[in-house]
Amino acid sequence: MTDPAPTPSAQPASVVRPDGPWTHRDVAANGARFHIAEAGDGPLVLLVHGFPQFWWTWREQLTALADAGFRAVAVDLRGVGGSDRTPRGYDPANLALDITGVIRSLGEPDAALVGHDLGGYLAWTAAVMRPKLVRRLVVASMPHPRRWRSAMLADYRQSAASSHIWGFQRPWIPERRLTADDGALVGELIRQWSGPNPPDDKAIETYQRAMCIPSTAHCSVEPYRWLVRSLARPDGVQFYRRMKRPLRVPTLHLHGSLDPVSRTRSAAGSGEYVEAPYRWRLFDGLGHFPHEEDPVAFSSELVNWLKDPEPDR
């Protein structure tokens, strides 16, 4: 007798909770439930993914950090992976409070916060809003929110590079495109945004399957809708005014020299918002996903900096 086909409810779990040298569980924070994968013991390092991925993008860093003596935790953002898909709450301030709420729910006084792409945008935000909970900050492939805003509005090349964000402003169409043909567009975006060594086909297929979990596509694009539609609204003006507050936590800023989504010129000036040790590291020959394109180099840079008791400016 053949095994019965998995039920629809079982299929998402098999995608977002794969077996590995980590453990899966859920934590409550900021009025929602968040799925995390964790490995190791020691000071907490919280890893926050970007678009169009989920926690699994940090699989190599989870093991590298655990081996280096850290408690490594990768979280699924609200609406993605194994976390709750709520009808509201996708503005950056609330998403940042999700992240800091997870730190508290893990029973830790603070964390080294590592964010990529949208996760990087939210990591910048969390470090400004709740500085006492962020011990150190690491951002990959994303400028400071105020740098992002000015580049999107004043730099035609950055605006063109972020054409997908403008496209997300249409209703329903982006969701349908992201899930059509078993998430084929997700694979196209990851390959287009990578350098010469993109994630392998198996990894890309995993991201495609995760995007096709019901409601994920909609929740994935909602933060980008807020970012654009709020530019001239009072809530957006207030948010970017708040982000003028300087960061006073040691910051490591990582970027791929071939990143076609977030231009190096857009990201490189972010240090002006950091009144603490700030290190800029450009990975030659890597694109928008440096932590997956060259996980050994990325993890080495990350671990060495986190272990440095006095990182240089």
N, C-alpha and C positions, 0 to 999 in steps of 0.2 A: 504494500500500500504506500502510495506516495504521500509525502507530508502535505497538509492543506496549505493553500496559499495564505500569506500573512494578511490579516485584516487591515483595512485602511488605517485604523488607529495604531496598529503595530508598526506600520511602515515608517512613519516619521521617527519613532524611537530608534529604529535600527539605523537610521541615517545620522541622527544627531547625538546618539549615545554609543558610539562604537567602542568595542573593547580595546584596551591598551594599558600602558603603564600609568594609569590615572584612575581616579574614582569619580563617579558621577553622583550628584545630588542636587536638590533644589533648596534655595534659600528665599526667605521673604524679605522684601525691601521696598520702601516707598509705595506701598499699596499694591504690589504685584509679586509674582513668583518668578524667580530667575534660576535657570539651569546653569550649573558650573561643572567644570572638570578640574580636578586638583591633583597635585603630586608633590611629594617632598614635605620636609619640615624645616622651619626656620622663619626668618623675616618674610612677611607677606609681599609677593609681587603679583599684582592683579593685571591681567592681560585683556585688552578690549579690542575686538575685531572691527573691521570696516566693511564696506560694501564691495562686492556682493557675496560676502562670506559669513561664517559663523565661528564659534569658538575654535573649531578644528584647525583653523589657519595657524594656530599657535602650537600645534602638536610637537614640533621640534624644540621650541623654546620651553615647553613644559618640562620635558625630560632634561634639557640642558640646565635649566634653573634648579630643578630638583637635585640633580647630581652635584650642583655647585653649593648646595646647602640652603636653598630657599624653599619656602612654601609657595609654589606656583599655582595660581588659580586663573583659569580662562573662563570668562563669563559670556553668555549669549545676551545680546542687547534685547531690550523690550521688543517683542514682536518677531523675534528671529530665533531660529534653532529650537531649543527646548523651552524657551521662556514664554511667559504669558503674552498673548496677542490682545491687548486692550484697545478699546475704541479711541482713546485719547492718550495724550502724554508724550508726544513725539517731538516737542520743542527741545532745544539743547539744554536749557536750564533743568527741565524735569529729567531728561535722560542722564545728565550729570549727577543729579541727586539719586538716580537709580544706582549709579556706580558707587557713590560714597555710602549709600545705604547698604550695598552688598559688603563693603569693607566692615561696617559696623556689625552686620549680621554674621560675619565670619569670626566675630569676637576679637578683632585686632584693633589696636589703638590707631594704626595708620598703615599705609601701604606704599610701596613703590609702584606707581601707576604707569603702565605701558599701553599706548594706544596707536593704532594704525588707521589711516584714512579717516572715515567718520569717527572711529574710536579715538583717533588722535585729536580731532576737533573737540570731542567730549572730554578728553583727558585735560586739554588746555583749560576748558571751562570748569571742570571739577577742581583743578588746582587753584583757580581764582576764587571759586565760591566756597570751598571748604578746605582752605590751606592746611589746617591742622591735621587733616586726615591723609594728606599726601606727603609722604616722606621724601620721595624723589619723583621726577617726572621724565618719562621717555616718550617721545612722539616720533612716529615714522610717517613720511609721505603726506604731511599735512602742515600748512602754515598756521600760525596763530590766527584765531578767528578774525581779528581786526585786519590782519594782513590779507586773509582770504577775501574778506569783504571788499577791501580797496582794490585788490587785483581783479576780482570779478567785475567790478564796476568801471575800472580805469584802464585795464590792460586787455586789449582786444585778444592777444594771443592766449592769455589765461582763460578768458571768457570762452574762446573757441575750444580750448582744451577741455573745458568743463561742459561741453555741449549736452552731455547726457543729463546734467542737472537741469538745464533749461527744458529739455524734453520731458522731464518728470513732472512738469507743471500741468500737463494735460491730464484730464480726468480719465481713469480706467485704461487708457491705451497703454501706458507704461507697464501696468500690471499684466495685461494680456501678452504683451511682447516678451516680458521676462519669463513667462511660464509656457509660451508656445513651443512646440516641438521638444518637449521635455526639458525646457530651460536652456535651449541652445544658445540664446543670446548671452547668458551668463558666461558660458565657455568662450564665446567670441570676445567679450569684454576683457576677460582675464588674459587671454592670449594677446590681444591688442595692447593692453596696458603693461604687459611684462616686457623685460629685456630679452636677450637671446636665449635665456634658459627659463621658460615659464614653468609653472607647476605642471606635473605630468598629467596624462589623460585621466588616470584614476582619480586624482585629486579634483580635477575640474568636473568630472562626472558627479562626485560627491557634492560639490557646490550647486550643481544644476538640480540634483534631486532635492537638496535642502530648500532651494528657492521654490520648488513646486509644492511644498507642504502648504495646505490651504491658509490663505491670509498673509503668508510671509511676504510675498511680493508687494502687497499694499503697504504693510508695515515698514518694509525696507525703504520705500520711496517717500513716505510721509515726512521724515526729518528734512529731506531736501526741499520738499514743498514749503515747509515752514521757513527754511533759510532764505528762499527767494521771496516768498510772498510777504514776509515780515520786514523786508528791507526798508520800506517807507511807512510801516505801521508803528504806533507807539510802543508796542511790546518789543519789536525789533530794535528800535532806537534805544530803548532802555537797556536791552540786553547788550548791545555793542558799547554803550556807555559804561556799563558795569565791567566789561572786558578790558577797559583802559587801565584797570587796577593792576599794578605790576605784580608779577609772580616772584615769590621769595623762597622758592624751593630749587635745589640743584636740578638742572635740566639737560638732558641729552637729546639732541635733535638729529635724526637719521633720515637720509634721503638718497634715492637712486639717481644717478646722473642722467639716466635715460627715461626718467618718469615723464610720460606724456600727458598725465592727468593733472598733476600738481607741479607746475614749472619750478625749477630750481630758483629762479629769480623771485618767484612769489614767496617761497618758503624761507629763503636765506636771511631776510631781514627780521625774522621773528624774535631774535635775541634782544631787540630793543625793548621788549615787554618783560624781560627777565632781569630782576635785580638780585641775582644769585649766580653761582657758578654755572656757566652755559657752555656746552660743547657742541659744535656742529661737525657732523661726520657725513661726508659724501661718498657713497659707494659707487665706484667707477664701473660702468657697464651693466648696472642693474636698473630695473624699471620701477613700477609702482608697488611691487610686492617684494621688497628686499629680504624680508624674513623667510620667504618661501623660495625665492630665486637662488639665494646663497645662504641657507640657514646656518651653516657653520660660521661664516664670517659675521653674520648678524648676531648670532648667539654669543660669540666670543666678545664682540664689542659690548654687548649688553651686560654680560656677566662681569667683565673686567671693570666696567664703569660702576656697576652697582657695588662691587667689592672695594672700590677706591674710596678710602675714608675722607679724602679731600680732593674731589674732582676739580680740575683746573677750569678757570674761566676760558 
